[in-house]
Amino acid sequence: MNNEELARKMLEWSVLRRQLNDLEIEISDAIMKRKSTQIVGSCKATYNKGRVVNDYRSPVMELLIHLQEIGDEGYKKIYEAISRHTKIEESTSWSKVCRECDLEGIELEEPQPSVSIKLLEDKDGKEKDTTAD
């Protein structure tokens, strides 16, 4: 390949790359609206709804502040749950404490949905066609 052919190929590649990037954005937007993974031929667009982040410690601490309301039995239940799920001072499973004490975690962050698009390949690295599936 000479310099002129290489330059032509590189320009062609850059045009195709921009087109593919635009197409990927369109596909991602459509998948986000559908909220489900789609497979067509050897192309798979995967929808991921994201992950919720909860605060489980605050509800337990809030309950402990109101000792008069929960009484001795409530305090004992919480204290025992904390003791069971505390491995070392810095490692308490607050989610388990909340579940055991029938408390809800506080949602700190909304889940962030995402989409990934890839070509499906068989174990030999060849493009896999799923249209027959």
C-alpha positions in Angstrom: 0.0 0.0 0.0 1.5 3.3 -1.0 1.1 6.7 0.8 -1.9 7.8 -1.3 -3.7 4.5 -0.7 -3.0 4.6 3.0 -4.2 8.2 3.2 -7.4 7.3 1.4 -8.0 4.3 3.7 -7.4 6.4 6.8 -9.9 9.1 5.6 -12.4 6.3 4.7 -11.9 4.9 8.2 -12.5 8.2 9.9 -15.7 8.8 7.9 -17.0 5.3 8.7 -16.0 5.6 12.4 -18.1 8.9 12.7 -21.0 7.1 11.0 -20.7 4.1 13.3 -20.5 6.4 16.4 -23.7 8.2 15.3 -25.4 4.8 14.6 -24.3 3.6 18.1 -25.9 6.7 19.7 -29.1 6.0 17.8 -29.2 2.4 18.8 -28.3 3.2 22.5 -31.2 5.8 22.6 -33.6 3.2 21.2 -32.5 0.5 23.7 -32.8 3.0 26.6 -36.4 3.7 25.6 -37.2 0.0 25.3 -35.3 -0.9 28.5 -34.5 -4.4 27.2 -31.6 -6.1 25.5 -32.0 -6.7 21.8 -30.1 -9.2 19.6 -30.3 -9.0 15.8 -28.1 -11.1 13.7 -24.6 -11.0 15.3 -25.3 -7.6 17.0 -26.2 -7.5 20.7 -27.3 -4.3 22.4 -27.4 -4.9 26.1 -29.6 -2.8 28.5 -28.4 -2.4 32.0 -30.8 -0.7 34.4 -28.0 0.4 36.8 -27.6 -0.1 40.5 -29.4 1.6 43.4 -27.2 2.9 46.2 -28.8 2.8 49.6 -27.8 4.1 53.0 -28.6 1.4 55.6 -26.8 2.8 58.5 -28.8 6.0 59.0 -32.2 4.3 59.6 -30.6 2.2 62.4 -28.9 5.2 64.0 -32.1 7.2 63.7 -34.0 4.4 65.5 -31.4 4.3 68.2 -31.8 8.0 68.8 -35.5 7.3 69.8 -34.9 4.7 72.5 -38.0 5.6 74.4 -40.2 4.8 71.4 -38.6 1.4 70.6 -38.4 0.2 74.3 -36.1 -2.3 75.8 -37.1 -5.1 73.4 -36.6 -2.9 70.3 -33.2 -1.8 71.6 -32.2 -5.4 72.4 -33.2 -6.6 68.9 -31.2 -3.8 67.2 -28.2 -4.3 69.5 -28.2 -8.0 68.8 -28.5 -7.5 65.1 -25.7 -5.0 65.1 -23.5 -7.4 67.1 -24.2 -10.3 64.8 -23.4 -8.3 61.6 -20.3 -6.4 63.0 -17.1 -8.1 62.0 -14.8 -5.4 63.2 -15.6 -1.9 64.4 -15.4 -0.5 60.8 -17.4 -3.3 59.2 -21.0 -3.5 60.1 -23.4 -4.9 57.5 -26.0 -2.1 57.8 -28.2 -3.6 55.1 -28.5 -6.9 57.1 -29.2 -4.9 60.3 -32.0 -3.0 58.4 -33.5 -6.2 57.0 -33.5 -7.9 60.4 -35.1 -4.9 62.0 -37.6 -4.3 59.2 -36.1 -0.9 58.2 -35.8 0.5 54.7 -32.5 1.8 53.4 -32.3 5.4 52.2 -31.7 5.6 48.5 -28.7 7.9 47.9 -28.4 7.6 44.2 -30.7 6.8 41.3 -29.5 3.9 39.2 -27.7 5.0 36.1 -29.0 2.9 33.1 -26.5 2.0 30.4 -26.3 0.3 27.0 -23.4 -1.7 25.5 -23.4 -2.8 21.9 -21.1 -5.6 20.6 -20.7 -8.2 17.9 -21.4 -11.7 19.0 -18.5 -14.1 18.2 -18.2 -17.8 18.5 -15.3 -19.4 20.4 -13.0 -19.1 17.3 -13.6 -15.4 17.1 -15.9 -15.6 14.1 -19.0 -13.5 13.8 -21.9 -15.4 15.2 -25.2 -15.1 13.4 -28.2 -15.5 15.7 -30.9 -15.0 13.0 -31.4 -18.8 12.8 -31.9 -19.1 16.6 
